[in-house]
Amino acid sequence: MKNSLGKKRVAILIFFSISLVFGQGFTSNALLDKEEAYIKEPVILTFDIHQTDHSKVMFFDFTLTPSEAYEFHRLDAKEVDSYQKAKIHYTYLIYPLQSGIIDIGFQLTQKVTTTENVAYSFSGDRDNVKGITTTDTPIKLDPLQLTVKALPEGTQLVGDFTLTHKFKMHKTDAYEPIPFSVEINGTGYPPVLEKLFLPNEAYTFFEEAPEISAIRTSENTYNRVRYSLALSAEKSFTLDAITINAFNPATQKSYILTIPEQEFKIHTVAHSALVDKVDLPVPLKATDWSWAGTLLGYIVVFFSGFLTARSLQWHQKNKIQSDPFIGQIARTNDPKKLLRLLIAEDSKRYASAIEKLEAHLYSKKPLDLKAIKKELNA
């Protein structure tokens, strides 16, 4: 009797544990394409959901847990369009940002409803589930662990890149601008540098926000970053060579991108040549200043009305001029281009806007582009 009772208890425990695994009516599987990676080396994660209980209609919300240990981007979400036999395949690109063993977490919500609710509330594609009443259940999933190796000391770029540069001139007059450009192309983590050149008393340095193009695929990120710059100086000077330390995880080798030393010949202009010898306009000799009061009155009336009407426009214009990145946002009306711009600039700072753009592009959710741009410019 005792042995028989013990066997029954074991059977009950086994049945209970199986119910915990399959009670939700679906299975899931997460997989990384590598177990080890360097900091900022691309890692591909795939996540599959397979509905096993076909008596219900199921929807799923899935993303990775935000973390300072890694950066992630959804590349694709393929879904079989069957309400009671859902199969979803997600693909994510991950860039680890810290060395050591890191946990990659998941956020999954199961939404369950009935065919009657779908027939009553649903119209359009599968992603439009706002009108459907669902029972939402957060699903706890164990994180995946990734071993991340540190980069060689002094590494600035991670990937396989080439650098080209072009100086428009090497001889000019004092204080005249010397335009030039630097372009970095290749695969890897976006090669955006905070500073290409350090301040120097020998010249004045001007720069614009870099033009960034990043195309993400299931293999890597293809980048093109172009820096538009200029120098001006009072006298001849030498621009020291610039070296950028890079590391290629594919070959596990470091290499250097270089802008060679540049010599500039500046023709100095005498200060006397810069001062006009003729007074223009000719000084007034009349002593009657009665016209000044009338003119001042017109000026006050004109400018008070003009400034009132244009003050808001001036504020926005000055904001764009003082921050070139805001100007780029204002000029970008393509959600995909705006997404690439925000990711390249600061994916953590603009995480909220990036999430809305990705939801629109990859899950076909509605998007208010004007509202997002207003939020970014706030």
MIPABA-920844 format. One line per 2 residues: their letters; for each residue x, y, z of C-alpha. Coordinates in steps of 0.02 Angstrom, whole numbers, plus 50000, padded with zeros to 5 digits. Each point is the difference from the previous one (the first is absolute). Layout:
<nodes>
A> X Y Z; ... $
</nodes>
This chain:
<nodes>
MK> 50000 50000 50000; 50138 50121 50046 $
NS> 50095 49967 49837; 49842 50020 49898 $
LG> 49960 50166 50085; 50178 50062 49970 $
KK> 49987 49961 49814; 49837 50096 49989 $
RV> 50079 50153 50081; 50145 49994 49877 $
AI> 49879 49989 49855; 49902 50149 50066 $
LI> 50159 50104 50019; 50057 49959 49822 $
FF> 49829 50045 49930; 50001 50165 50095 $
SI> 50172 50049 49934; 49948 49961 49821 $
SL> 49845 50107 50023; 50109 50146 50052 $
VF> 50100 49986 49838; 49855 49974 49879 $
GQ> 49857 50081 50095; 50019 50165 49907 $
GF> 49959 49917 49835; 50161 50042 49907 $
TS> 50185 49962 49996; 50144 50122 49977 $
NA> 50183 49984 49957; 50141 50129 50004 $
LL> 50167 49975 49914; 50161 50103 49982 $
DK> 50112 49974 49848; 50155 49999 50113 $
EE> 50043 49967 50182; 50145 50125 50009 $
AY> 50024 50171 49922; 50106 50156 50017 $
IK> 49927 50165 50059; 49902 50076 49854 $
EP> 50014 49842 49896; 49833 49958 49915 $
VI> 49902 49856 50076; 49839 49933 49920 $
LT> 49859 49940 50111; 49849 49904 49934 $
FD> 49842 49971 50103; 49862 49881 49945 $
IH> 49823 49982 50067; 49892 49850 49952 $
QT> 49819 49990 50056; 49953 49824 50061 $
DH> 49823 50031 50065; 49895 50029 49844 $
SK> 49836 50028 50092; 50043 50183 50037 $
VM> 50053 50154 49903; 50171 50061 50057 $
FF> 50101 50158 49970; 50172 50037 50071 $
DF> 50099 50156 50045; 50186 49965 50006 $
TL> 50159 50101 50019; 50166 49992 50089 $
TP> 50023 50075 50172; 50092 50168 49988 $
SE> 50172 49994 50082; 50160 50100 50012 $
AY> 50093 49837 49964; 49943 49992 49819 $
EF> 49916 50092 49856; 49870 49913 49893 $
HR> 49902 50027 49839; 49857 49898 49930 $
LD> 50041 49945 49823; 49845 49900 49957 $
AK> 49840 49921 50066; 49925 49864 49889 $
EV> 49828 49939 50049; 49886 49865 49930 $
DS> 49831 50085 49979; 49894 49873 50094 $
YQ> 49911 50054 50159; 49994 49828 50081 $
KA> 50165 49932 49933; 50117 50145 50032 $
KI> 50181 49980 49948; 50115 50149 50020 $
HY> 50186 50015 49961; 50090 50153 50069 $
TY> 50176 50052 49950; 50103 50125 50103 $
LI> 50171 50077 49978; 50091 50021 50166 $
YP> 50158 50097 50040; 50074 49957 50171 $
LQ> 50068 50155 50087; 50082 49928 50157 $
SG> 50127 49862 50025; 49966 49848 50107 $
II> 49848 49887 50006; 49842 50099 49960 $
DI> 49817 49948 50008; 49889 50035 49850 $
GF> 49823 50014 50068; 49831 49982 49917 $
QL> 49831 50085 50019; 49857 49892 49935 $
TQ> 49813 50028 50023; 49872 49871 49943 $
KV> 49832 50072 49945; 49858 49874 49994 $
TT> 49826 50028 49928; 49861 49906 49910 $
TE> 49952 49984 49817; 49836 50090 50043 $
NV> 50096 50152 50066; 50108 50001 49844 $
AY> 49850 49991 49884; 49916 50143 50094 $
SF> 50147 50117 50026; 50132 49959 49871 $
SG> 50020 50070 49825; 50158 50019 49898 $
DR> 50164 49912 50032; 50050 49897 50152 $
DN> 50101 50141 50080; 49845 50107 50027 $
VK> 49937 49926 50163; 49953 50160 50091 $
GI> 49813 49967 49991; 50011 49820 50061 $
TT> 49972 49957 50183; 50141 49886 50056 $
TD> 50061 49917 50159; 50181 50054 50018 $
TP> 50127 49892 50091; 50182 50051 50025 $
IK> 50110 49849 49967; 50158 49979 50102 $
LD> 50144 49936 49894; 50176 49957 50055 $
PL> 50132 50116 49924; 50136 49941 49882 $
QL> 50180 50025 50054; 50136 50067 49886 $
TV> 50185 50004 50040; 50072 50168 49942 $
KA> 50187 50027 49975; 50084 50169 50028 $
LP> 50074 50098 49855; 50186 50042 49985 $
EG> 50041 50158 50097; 49972 50161 49904 $
TQ> 49879 49926 49872; 49888 50135 49924 $
LV> 49909 49906 49861; 49942 49819 49990 $
GD> 49979 49922 49829; 50078 49994 49827 $
FT> 50017 50180 49939; 50091 50109 49874 $
LT> 50032 50187 50012; 50013 50129 49861 $
HK> 50031 50187 50014; 50000 50149 49881 $
FK> 50068 50175 50029; 49936 50129 49876 $
MH> 50159 50108 50010; 50165 50017 50091 $
KT> 50033 50183 49956; 49886 50146 50039 $
DA> 49990 50173 50078; 49994 50034 50186 $
YE> 49834 49960 50083; 49930 49920 49842 $
PI> 49915 49832 50035; 50084 49840 49940 $
PF> 49861 49871 49971; 50037 49815 50010 $
SV> 49909 49836 50030; 50034 49834 50085 $
EI> 49901 49843 49959; 50000 49832 50090 $
NG> 49921 49849 49914; 49983 49817 50048 $
TG> 49912 49871 50107; 49989 49999 50189 $
YP> 49940 50109 50143; 49956 50174 49929 $
PV> 50168 50094 49986; 49943 50165 50077 $
LE> 50139 50093 50092; 49968 50142 50122 $
KL> 50154 50098 49946; 50110 49978 49849 $
FL> 50109 50151 50039; 50046 50080 50165 $
PN> 49999 50191 50023; 50161 50086 49950 $
EA> 50059 50181 50015; 50075 49993 49825 $
YT> 49831 49991 49913; 49813 50014 50024 $
FF> 49903 49840 49972; 49822 49987 49932 $
EE> 49892 49844 49986; 49824 49944 49958 $
AP> 49904 49851 50066; 50060 49845 49905 $
EI> 49892 49925 49863; 49962 49823 50058 $
SA> 49935 49854 49900; 49981 49831 50087 $
IR> 49916 49848 49921; 49975 49854 50119 $
TS> 49988 49820 49939; 50003 49828 50081 $
EN> 50188 49996 49967; 50064 50173 50048 $
TY> 49972 50187 49988; 50058 50089 49841 $
NR> 50055 50177 50040; 50045 50161 49911 $
VR> 50045 50149 50110; 50053 50164 49918 $
YS> 50074 50146 50098; 49994 50173 49919 $
LA> 50130 50114 50080; 50099 50160 49974 $
LS> 50153 50091 50068; 50056 50181 49997 $
AE> 50158 50082 50062; 50096 50164 50006 $
KS> 50166 49925 49944; 50073 49840 49930 $
FT> 49984 49845 50108; 50018 49812 50003 $
LD> 49854 49886 50036; 50068 49851 50095 $
AI> 49964 49824 49939; 49841 49922 50069 $
TI> 49998 49816 50050; 49844 49901 50043 $
NA> 50021 49832 50088; 49882 49866 49933 $
FN> 49972 49816 50037; 49924 49868 49886 $
PA> 49914 49861 50101; 49993 49887 49846 $
TQ> 50190 49992 49987; 50032 50043 50185 $
KS> 50129 50128 49943; 50026 50184 50033 $
YI> 50039 50125 49862; 50017 50188 49977 $
LT> 49905 50123 49890; 50105 50154 49961 $
IP> 49985 50177 49935; 50179 50050 49955 $
EQ> 50081 50162 50057; 49944 50150 49897 $
EF> 50098 50160 49962; 49902 50161 49969 $
KI> 50074 50161 49928; 49905 50153 50056 $
HT> 50026 50167 49913; 50000 50131 50138 $
VA> 49905 50160 49960; 50063 50163 50075 $
HS> 49880 50076 50126; 50005 50166 49908 $
AL> 49928 49914 49846; 49850 49944 50101 $
VD> 49951 50178 50052; 49898 50106 49878 $
KV> 50081 50169 49958; 49835 50077 49944 $
DL> 49855 50032 50119; 49843 49919 49933 $
PV> 49870 50063 50018; 50058 50181 49996 $
PL> 49983 50082 50174; 49846 50111 50016 $
KA> 50040 50185 50012; 49825 50063 50033 $
TD> 49961 50058 50174; 49812 49974 49987 $
WS> 49960 49841 50097; 49811 50020 50002 $
WA> 49982 49856 49877; 50076 49879 50125 $
GT> 49847 50000 50115; 49881 49959 49858 $
LL> 50114 49863 49933; 50020 49925 50173 $
GY> 49811 49995 50020; 49980 49904 49836 $
IV> 50137 49879 50050; 49923 49964 50170 $
VF> 49827 49968 49926; 50069 49889 49861 $
FS> 50111 49893 50108; 49875 49978 50141 $
GF> 49873 49925 49879; 50129 49900 49904 $
LT> 50081 49925 50155; 49832 49953 50075 $
AR> 49950 49906 49843; 50165 49911 49976 $
SL> 50065 49967 50176; 49947 49817 50003 $
QW> 50074 49969 49827; 50164 50081 50051 $
HQ> 50008 49893 50155; 49982 49840 49899 $
KN> 50124 50059 49868; 50131 50046 50129 $
KI> 49977 49832 50085; 50030 49909 49835 $
QS> 50154 50106 49961; 50075 49974 50172 $
DP> 49973 49812 49991; 50029 49925 49826 $
FI> 49927 49834 50059; 49831 50083 50034 $
GQ> 50011 50071 49824; 50025 49825 49930 $
IA> 49847 49940 50096; 49896 50144 49930 $
RT> 50052 49958 49821; 49969 49813 50015 $
ND> 49824 49944 49952; 50038 49816 49967 $
PK> 49970 49893 50158; 50136 49877 49947 $
KL> 50130 50138 49975; 49949 50082 50165 $
LR> 50021 49831 50088; 50177 49980 49930 $
LL> 50043 50180 50049; 49943 49978 50182 $
IA> 50086 49832 50020; 50164 50068 49933 $
ED> 49989 50156 50110; 49955 49922 50169 $
SK> 49892 49843 50007; 49978 50009 50189 $
RY> 49953 50183 50009; 49870 49983 49861 $
AS> 49939 49826 50051; 49817 50054 50013 $
AI> 49994 50073 49824; 50100 49853 49929 $
EK> 49877 49876 50075; 49851 50091 49921 $
LE> 50086 50007 49830; 50048 49815 50007 $
AH> 49821 49954 50050; 49937 50093 49846 $
LY> 50129 49930 49879; 50004 49820 50060 $
SK> 49829 49975 50080; 49898 50120 49892 $
KP> 49938 50098 50148; 49934 50179 49973 $
LD> 50128 50140 50006; 49982 50186 50033 $
LK> 50164 50062 49925; 49964 50183 50042 $
AI> 49972 49956 50183; 50163 49902 50008 $
KK> 50099 50142 49921; 49920 50124 50121 $
EL> 50049 49886 50145; 50180 49990 49936 $
NA> 50012 50190 49981; 49929 50034 50174 $
</nodes>
